[in-house]
Amino acid sequence: MNIRMQKTWIIVGGSMLAALLVLSINPHIVTNQSPNHRQYANYSTGVSAPFPPSRLHPFGTDQWGRDLLARSLYSTWNTLGPVLAVTGIVLTVSLALSIVSVSSGQKWLSQIVTVVGGAMASLPVLFILILALDKRNMHSPYQELQYIGWIALFETGRAAFAFQQSMEKWMTFEFVESAVIVGRSRTGVIFSHLRSWVGRFSLEFAFSEFARVLSLMTMLAAFHVYAVETLSDIPFFISFPPIQGIQSSQVSWISLIGDSTNNGACISYPYFLYAPVLAVVTTVMGANFIARGIRGTPSR
């Protein structure tokens, strides 16, 4: 059985992500506003900030008069950097755990991955409760690393469970069983006969996990538990460079959404959420479209 990728989904999802990244790298395409410029009042009209959406500020401003479109675009890397880090950790560790579990042939090891991973997959509310009860903002880079650790821990268990279930199914294919019968090791079979299956599933899972982590961070913002925004203060840690030297190290889509929902400002000024939510939705949909296209449809 072969899997045929659906290129239309991949093109649509890739175009959405590419458009967002292009605008983030060069925000002047759509706005000339600085993300940190404050304008407390329009003295010609006597109106004070926040300003509603207008030609000058398409998505309005916050209570300090800072343009929300500019802040959302300039904070793209602050948001996606930690999401990429968590996705990479989850994908690498879970894949290694599942390969060791399946290739070893030890039932007790498979049972541990199944029970622990299955519990983490079925109890996402427990994870949300742990971070919500902790209820602290990420003010120091080391707390930010702790935040990454919590998310990576729960997501790795869920991912290892998913990888193992798929690999155990693949090991029942006739050509795999034949290779094992003639003396090939289970590890060798995985890296030779099942290499394309593992590669495609890993790529699909990476995009799905990326969308899931971003969605999870956004949801946690409602509990005033902010996602990491920058790791540049940690010694010897390489972070994304500032975009055109103006990128704020304290703003992300998550913090914009969290501030608006937790102080109730979004009730009186719903446009506070327009720009960051649009950025989150575009990224999540784009990543899911790509994952859907990679998953494809079976063909014989």
Residue pairs with C-beta under 8 A, 6 or more apart in sequence:
1 298
1 299
1 300
2 298
2 299
2 300
3 200
3 295
3 296
3 297
3 298
3 299
4 296
4 297
4 298
4 299
5 293
5 294
5 296
6 292
6 293
6 295
6 296
6 297
7 293
8 293
9 289
9 290
9 292
9 293
10 289
10 290
10 293
10 294
11 293
12 286
12 289
13 207
13 285
13 286
13 287
13 288
13 289
13 290
13 291
13 292
13 293
14 286
14 290
15 286
16 282
16 283
16 285
16 286
16 289
17 282
17 283
17 286
17 287
17 290
19 282
20 76
20 279
20 282
20 283
20 286
21 76
22 29
23 29
23 30
23 73
24 73
24 74
24 76
24 77
24 243
25 243
27 70
27 73
27 74
27 243
27 244
30 58
30 69
30 73
31 58
31 67
31 69
31 70
31 73
33 56
33 57
33 67
33 69
33 70
34 67
34 70
34 246
35 66
35 67
35 70
35 71
35 73
35 74
35 75
35 246
35 247
35 248
35 251
36 66
36 246
36 248
37 65
37 66
37 67
38 64
38 65
38 66
39 49
39 51
39 61
39 65
39 66
40 48
40 49
40 64
40 65
41 47
41 48
41 49
41 65
42 48
42 51
49 61
49 62
49 63
49 64
49 65
50 60
50 61
50 62
50 63
50 65
50 269
50 272
51 57
51 60
51 61
51 65
52 60
52 269
52 271
53 59
53 60
53 271
53 274
54 60
57 67
57 68
57 69
58 69
59 67
59 68
59 69
59 72
59 271
59 274
59 275
60 68
60 269
60 271
60 272
60 274
61 67
61 68
62 68
62 71
62 272
63 265
68 256
68 271
68 272
68 274
68 275
68 276
69 275
71 248
71 251
71 256
71 275
72 253
72 256
72 275
72 276
72 278
72 279
73 279
74 243
74 246
74 247
74 248
74 251
75 229
75 247
75 248
75 251
75 252
75 253
75 255
75 256
76 243
76 253
76 279
77 240
77 243
77 247
78 229
78 230
78 240
78 247
78 248
78 249
78 251
78 252
79 214
79 227
79 229
79 252
79 253
79 254
79 279
80 214
80 283
81 230
81 231
81 239
81 240
82 144
82 148
82 217
82 227
82 228
82 229
82 231
83 210
83 213
83 214
83 217
83 227
84 210
85 148
86 148
86 151
86 152
86 155
86 213
87 206
87 209
87 210
87 213
89 148
89 152
89 156
90 152
90 155
90 156
90 159
90 209
90 213
91 159
91 202
91 205
91 206
91 209
93 152
93 156
93 160
94 155
94 156
94 157
94 159
94 160
94 162
94 163
95 159
95 163
95 198
95 202
97 113
97 156
97 160
97 163
97 164
98 113
98 160
98 163
98 164
98 167
99 163
99 167
99 187
99 190
100 109
101 109
101 110
101 112
101 113
101 160
101 164
102 110
102 164
102 167
102 168
102 171
102 186
102 190
103 185
103 186
103 187
103 190
104 186
105 186
110 164
110 168
113 160
113 161
113 164
114 161
114 164
116 157
116 161
117 157
117 158
117 159
117 160
117 161
117 162
117 164
118 161
119 157
120 127
120 154
120 155
120 157
120 158
120 161
121 157
121 158
121 161
121 162
124 154
124 216
127 150
127 151
127 154
128 219
128 220
128 223
130 150
131 147
131 150
131 220
131 223
131 225
132 220
132 223
132 225
134 225
135 223
135 224
135 225
136 143
136 225
137 224
137 225
137 226
138 144
138 147
138 226
138 227
138 228
138 229
140 233
141 230
141 231
141 232
141 233
141 234
141 237
142 234
144 228
144 229
144 230
144 231
145 228
145 231
145 234
147 225
147 227
147 228
148 228
151 213
151 216
151 217
155 209
155 212
155 213
159 205
159 209
162 205
163 201
163 205
166 197
166 201
167 190
167 194
167 198
170 176
170 194
170 197
171 177
171 180
171 186
171 189
175 193
176 189
176 193
176 194
179 189
179 193
180 186
180 189
184 192
184 193
190 198
200 294
203 294
204 291
204 294
204 295
205 291
207 287
207 288
207 290
207 291
207 294
208 287
208 288
208 291
210 287
211 283
211 284
211 285
211 287
211 288
211 291
214 280
214 283
214 284
214 287
215 280
215 284
217 227
217 254
218 227
218 253
218 254
218 257
218 280
220 226
220 227
220 254
221 227
221 254
221 255
221 257
221 258
221 261
221 262
222 257
222 258
222 261
222 262
224 258
224 262
225 258
226 252
226 254
226 255
226 258
227 252
227 254
227 255
228 252
229 249
229 250
229 251
229 252
229 254
229 255
230 239
230 249
230 250
231 237
231 239
232 239
232 249
253 276
253 279
253 280
254 276
256 272
256 273
256 275
256 276
257 273
257 276
257 277
257 280
259 265
259 272
260 266
260 269
260 272
260 273
261 273
265 272
266 272
266 273
